[in-house]
Amino acid sequence: MSTADREPAASRWRLPRTAPPLLRALAALRPAPGRVVLAVVTGTLALGCAVGLMATSAWLISRAAEHPPVIELSVAVVATRAFGIGRGALRYAERLVSHDVALRGVVAIRVRLYQRLVDADPAVVAGLRRGDLLARVGADVDALADVVVRSVLPFAVAALTGTVAATLLALALPVAGPVMVVGLVVAGVAAPLLAATAARRSELDAAGARSATSAEALALVESLAELTVAGAVPDRLRRLESLDHRLARRLDRAAAPAALGAGLATLATGAVSLVCLVTGAVAVAAGDLAPVMLAVVVLAAVAVAEAVVPLPAAAVGLVRAH
């Protein structure tokens, strides 16, 4: 394929300079739309199987406690097995597709980075510290690939799964739908925003420490012979150890907001399950909900937490890659 043939495909991902840096960086990966859609669909189906597995198991156990004829439980038994197998298989497929998207993008962006370095003004390239250059070509590009797998796709999957789950719960217990929506907004929007806001400053500090550590390690390796003759290797090793400890402290500080957001998300989903339990018990007492369905509603609400609890960490990943 000639350069002229490739240009239209490349221009689809060319964003204006006024676009946010993260969007322009993700566009530089040039992900194939079909693969991205397939990753979102398989991830949504995998989480759907997890929710279905929990709900079907709850119905099966609750109904079996009433000692019905075994034939009435056969469909639920088969469905439980199907959801269990489907969850693992679809999760594996989602990992394959999402990592394929990320790794193809990493290869493409590194090739373009090397081409830019070759074509750039030598004075500009010489002005870059080797540690910075190594971090940009290595760790920074890898972090951008992690954003695709651990941030962008989880948000898309959580949005689809949460919408479907809230709709189905509303059909079983009308009050559960709005409660689930509120819980998803808190766990899937408010908690990630809190984590991202708190992490922005600490992540900037960690990025500077990471660059300094890379630069010092590279300088030590490249100048090892001269430093050995001068007897300066122990001092440089102590300096490198000090930089590494500073980086570790800043990374720990940057991880605290993600933990806070994850705690808020877990608290929100737990509150949703508790509200569903209380309102469901009231509905059972009023004769508006079958007793067997109470366990289904509560445990399905618990299963939806799998979609939103990782989102605060995903938001921190977006901040780290910005």
C-alpha positions as CSV (number, residue, x, y, z in Angstrom):
1,M,0.0,0.0,0.0
2,S,1.4,3.4,-1.0
3,T,1.7,6.4,1.2
4,A,-1.1,8.1,-0.7
5,D,-3.3,5.1,0.0
6,R,-2.6,5.3,3.7
7,E,-3.1,9.0,4.0
8,P,-6.9,9.0,4.1
9,A,-7.0,6.4,6.8
10,A,-4.5,8.4,8.9
11,S,-6.4,11.6,8.4
12,R,-9.4,10.1,10.1
13,W,-7.6,10.3,13.4
14,R,-6.0,13.7,12.9
15,L,-7.5,16.1,15.5
16,P,-7.0,19.9,15.7
17,R,-4.3,21.2,18.0
18,T,-6.9,22.7,20.2
19,A,-8.2,19.3,21.1
20,P,-7.2,18.0,24.6
21,P,-3.7,16.4,24.6
22,L,-5.1,13.0,25.8
23,L,-7.5,12.8,22.9
24,R,-4.8,13.7,20.4
25,A,-2.6,11.1,22.0
26,L,-5.3,8.4,21.8
27,A,-6.0,9.4,18.2
28,A,-2.3,8.9,17.5
29,L,-2.8,5.2,18.3
30,R,-5.2,5.1,15.4
31,P,-7.3,2.2,16.8
32,A,-9.4,0.2,14.4
33,P,-13.1,1.1,15.1
34,G,-14.2,-2.5,14.5
35,R,-11.8,-3.9,17.1
36,V,-12.8,-1.2,19.6
37,V,-16.5,-2.0,19.2
38,L,-15.7,-5.7,19.5
39,A,-13.8,-5.1,22.7
40,V,-16.6,-3.1,24.2
41,V,-19.2,-5.7,23.2
42,T,-17.3,-8.7,24.5
43,G,-16.5,-6.8,27.8
44,T,-20.2,-5.9,28.2
45,L,-21.3,-9.5,27.5
46,A,-18.8,-10.8,30.0
47,L,-20.1,-8.5,32.7
48,G,-23.6,-9.4,31.6
49,C,-22.8,-13.0,32.2
50,A,-21.5,-12.2,35.6
51,V,-24.7,-10.4,36.6
52,G,-26.8,-13.2,35.0
53,L,-24.8,-15.9,36.8
54,M,-25.4,-14.1,40.2
55,A,-29.1,-13.6,39.4
56,T,-29.8,-17.1,38.1
57,S,-27.9,-18.7,41.0
58,A,-29.9,-16.6,43.5
59,W,-33.2,-17.7,41.9
60,L,-32.1,-21.4,41.7
61,I,-31.1,-21.5,45.4
62,S,-34.2,-19.7,46.6
63,R,-36.5,-21.7,44.4
64,A,-34.9,-25.0,45.4
65,A,-35.5,-24.2,49.1
66,E,-39.2,-24.4,48.3
67,H,-38.7,-28.1,47.2
68,P,-40.4,-27.9,43.7
69,P,-40.2,-30.7,41.2
70,V,-36.7,-31.0,39.8
71,I,-37.8,-30.4,36.3
72,E,-38.7,-26.8,37.2
73,L,-35.1,-26.2,38.1
74,S,-33.5,-27.7,35.0
75,V,-33.5,-24.5,32.9
76,A,-31.9,-22.5,35.7
77,V,-29.3,-25.2,36.2
78,V,-28.4,-25.0,32.5
79,A,-28.4,-21.2,32.5
80,T,-26.1,-21.1,35.5
81,R,-23.6,-23.3,33.7
82,A,-23.9,-21.2,30.5
83,F,-23.4,-17.9,32.3
84,G,-20.4,-19.3,34.2
85,I,-18.7,-20.6,31.0
86,G,-19.6,-17.5,29.0
87,R,-18.2,-15.2,31.6
88,G,-14.7,-16.8,31.4
89,A,-14.7,-17.2,27.7
90,L,-16.0,-13.7,26.9
91,R,-13.6,-12.1,29.4
92,Y,-10.7,-13.9,27.7
93,A,-12.0,-12.7,24.3
94,E,-12.3,-9.2,25.6
95,R,-8.7,-9.3,26.9
96,L,-7.4,-10.6,23.5
97,V,-9.2,-7.9,21.5
98,S,-8.5,-5.0,23.8
99,H,-4.8,-5.8,24.1
100,D,-4.6,-6.3,20.3
101,V,-6.0,-2.7,19.9
102,A,-3.5,-1.3,22.4
103,L,-0.4,-3.2,21.1
104,R,-1.1,-2.3,17.5
105,G,-1.4,1.3,18.5
106,V,1.9,1.1,20.5
107,V,3.7,-0.2,17.5
108,A,2.3,2.5,15.2
109,I,3.0,5.4,17.6
110,R,6.6,4.3,18.3
111,V,7.3,4.0,14.6
112,R,6.0,7.6,14.1
113,L,8.1,8.8,17.1
114,Y,11.3,7.4,15.6
115,Q,10.4,8.9,12.3
116,R,9.8,12.3,13.9
117,L,13.2,12.0,15.7
118,V,14.9,11.2,12.4
119,D,13.3,14.2,10.6
120,A,13.6,16.6,13.5
121,D,16.2,19.4,13.8
122,P,19.3,18.0,15.4
123,A,19.5,21.0,17.7
124,V,16.1,20.2,19.1
125,V,16.8,16.5,19.6
126,A,20.1,17.3,21.3
127,G,18.3,19.5,23.8
128,L,16.3,16.5,25.1
129,R,17.7,14.7,28.1
130,R,18.3,11.1,27.4
131,G,16.3,10.1,30.4
132,D,13.3,12.1,29.2
133,L,13.6,10.7,25.7
134,L,13.8,7.1,27.1
135,A,10.7,7.8,29.3
136,R,8.7,9.2,26.4
137,V,9.5,6.4,23.9
138,G,9.2,3.7,26.6
139,A,7.1,4.2,29.7
140,D,4.9,7.0,28.3
141,V,3.9,5.0,25.3
142,D,3.2,2.0,27.5
143,A,1.0,4.2,29.8
144,L,-1.0,5.3,26.8
145,A,-1.6,1.7,25.8
146,D,-2.7,1.0,29.4
147,V,-5.3,3.9,29.1
148,V,-7.0,2.0,26.3
149,V,-7.2,-1.3,28.2
150,R,-7.7,-0.1,31.7
151,S,-9.5,3.3,31.4
152,V,-11.3,3.9,28.1
153,L,-12.8,0.5,27.6
154,P,-13.8,-0.1,31.3
155,F,-15.8,3.2,31.2
156,A,-17.6,2.2,28.0
157,V,-18.3,-1.3,29.3
158,A,-19.6,0.0,32.6
159,A,-21.9,2.5,31.0
160,L,-23.5,-0.2,28.8
161,T,-23.7,-2.8,31.5
162,G,-25.1,-0.3,34.1
163,T,-27.8,0.9,31.7
164,V,-29.0,-2.6,30.9
165,A,-28.9,-3.8,34.5
166,A,-30.8,-0.8,35.8
167,T,-33.5,-1.4,33.2
168,L,-33.9,-5.0,34.0
169,L,-34.0,-4.4,37.8
170,A,-36.7,-1.7,37.2
171,L,-38.8,-4.3,35.4
172,A,-38.5,-6.7,38.4
173,L,-38.9,-4.0,41.1
174,P,-39.7,-0.5,39.9
175,V,-38.1,1.3,42.8
176,A,-34.8,-0.6,42.2
177,G,-34.3,1.1,38.8
178,P,-33.9,4.7,40.1
179,V,-31.9,3.5,43.1
180,M,-29.5,1.6,40.8
181,V,-29.2,4.7,38.6
182,V,-28.3,6.9,41.6
183,G,-25.7,4.3,42.8
184,L,-24.2,4.0,39.4
185,V,-23.9,7.8,39.1
186,V,-22.1,8.0,42.5
187,A,-19.9,5.0,41.9
188,G,-19.3,5.5,38.1
189,V,-19.1,9.3,37.9
190,A,-18.6,11.0,41.3
191,A,-16.0,8.5,42.6
192,P,-13.9,8.6,39.5
193,L,-14.0,12.4,39.4
194,L,-12.9,12.6,43.0
195,A,-10.1,10.2,42.4
196,A,-9.0,12.0,39.2
197,T,-9.1,15.5,40.9
198,A,-7.1,14.4,43.9
199,A,-4.6,12.4,41.7
200,R,-3.8,15.2,39.3
201,R,-1.2,17.0,41.4
202,S,0.4,13.9,42.9
203,E,0.7,12.3,39.5
204,L,2.5,15.4,38.1
205,D,5.0,15.1,40.9
206,A,5.4,11.4,40.3
207,A,6.0,12.0,36.6
208,G,8.9,14.4,37.4
209,A,10.4,11.9,39.8
210,R,10.1,9.1,37.3
211,S,11.9,11.2,34.6
212,A,14.7,12.1,37.0
213,T,15.2,8.4,38.0
214,S,15.4,7.3,34.4
215,A,17.9,10.0,33.6
216,E,20.1,9.2,36.5
217,A,20.0,5.4,35.8
218,L,20.9,6.0,32.1
219,A,23.7,8.4,33.0
220,L,25.1,5.8,35.4
221,V,25.1,3.0,32.9
222,E,26.5,5.1,30.0
223,S,29.3,6.6,32.1
224,L,30.1,3.6,34.3
225,A,33.7,3.3,33.1
226,E,34.6,7.0,33.8
227,L,32.7,6.9,37.1
228,T,34.6,3.8,38.2
229,V,38.0,5.4,37.5
230,A,36.9,8.5,39.4
231,G,35.6,6.4,42.3
232,A,32.2,8.1,42.0
233,V,30.1,5.0,41.5
234,P,29.0,4.6,45.2
235,D,27.9,8.2,45.3
236,R,25.9,7.9,42.1
237,L,24.3,4.7,43.3
238,R,23.3,6.4,46.5
239,R,21.8,9.2,44.5
240,L,19.9,6.7,42.3
241,E,18.6,4.9,45.4
242,S,17.5,8.2,46.8
243,L,15.7,9.1,43.6
244,D,14.1,5.7,43.5
245,H,12.8,6.0,47.1
246,R,11.4,9.5,46.3
247,L,9.6,8.0,43.2
248,A,8.2,5.2,45.4
249,R,6.9,7.7,47.9
250,R,5.2,9.8,45.3
251,L,3.7,6.7,43.6
252,D,2.3,5.7,47.0
253,R,0.9,9.2,47.4
254,A,-0.6,9.0,43.9
255,A,-2.3,5.7,44.7
256,A,-4.1,7.1,47.7
257,P,-6.8,9.0,45.7
258,A,-7.6,5.8,43.7
259,A,-8.1,3.9,47.0
260,L,-10.4,6.7,48.2
261,G,-12.4,6.6,45.0
262,A,-12.6,2.8,45.1
263,G,-13.9,3.0,48.7
264,L,-16.6,5.4,47.7
265,A,-17.6,3.3,44.8
266,T,-17.8,0.2,47.0
267,L,-19.8,2.1,49.6
268,A,-22.3,3.3,46.9
269,T,-22.9,-0.1,45.5
270,G,-23.3,-1.6,49.0
271,A,-25.8,1.1,49.8
272,V,-27.7,0.2,46.6
273,S,-27.9,-3.4,47.6
274,L,-29.1,-2.5,51.1
275,V,-31.8,-0.2,49.7
276,C,-32.9,-2.9,47.3
277,L,-33.1,-5.4,50.1
278,V,-35.2,-3.1,52.3
279,T,-37.6,-2.0,49.5
280,G,-37.8,-5.6,48.2
281,A,-38.7,-6.9,51.6
282,V,-41.5,-4.3,51.8
283,A,-42.7,-5.3,48.3
284,V,-42.7,-9.0,49.3
285,A,-44.7,-8.2,52.4
286,A,-47.2,-6.2,50.3
287,G,-47.5,-9.0,47.8
288,D,-46.0,-7.0,45.0
289,L,-42.8,-9.1,44.6
290,A,-42.4,-12.9,44.7
291,P,-40.2,-14.0,47.6
292,V,-37.9,-15.8,45.2
293,M,-37.3,-12.6,43.3
294,L,-36.0,-10.8,46.3
295,A,-32.8,-12.7,46.3
296,V,-32.5,-12.1,42.5
297,V,-32.8,-8.3,42.9
298,V,-30.4,-8.0,45.8
299,L,-27.7,-10.2,44.4
300,A,-28.0,-8.7,40.9
301,A,-27.4,-5.3,42.4
302,V,-24.3,-6.7,44.1
303,A,-23.0,-8.2,40.8
304,V,-23.3,-4.8,39.0
305,A,-20.6,-3.5,41.4
306,E,-18.0,-5.4,39.3
307,A,-18.6,-2.9,36.5
308,V,-18.1,0.3,38.5
309,V,-15.6,-0.4,41.3
310,P,-12.6,-0.4,39.0
311,L,-13.5,3.1,37.5
312,P,-11.7,5.3,40.1
313,A,-8.5,3.5,39.2
314,A,-9.3,3.9,35.5
315,A,-9.8,7.7,36.1
316,V,-6.4,7.9,37.8
317,G,-4.9,6.1,34.7
318,L,-6.4,8.8,32.5
319,V,-4.8,11.5,34.7
320,R,-1.4,9.7,34.6
321,A,-1.5,9.5,30.8
322,H,-2.6,13.1,30.3
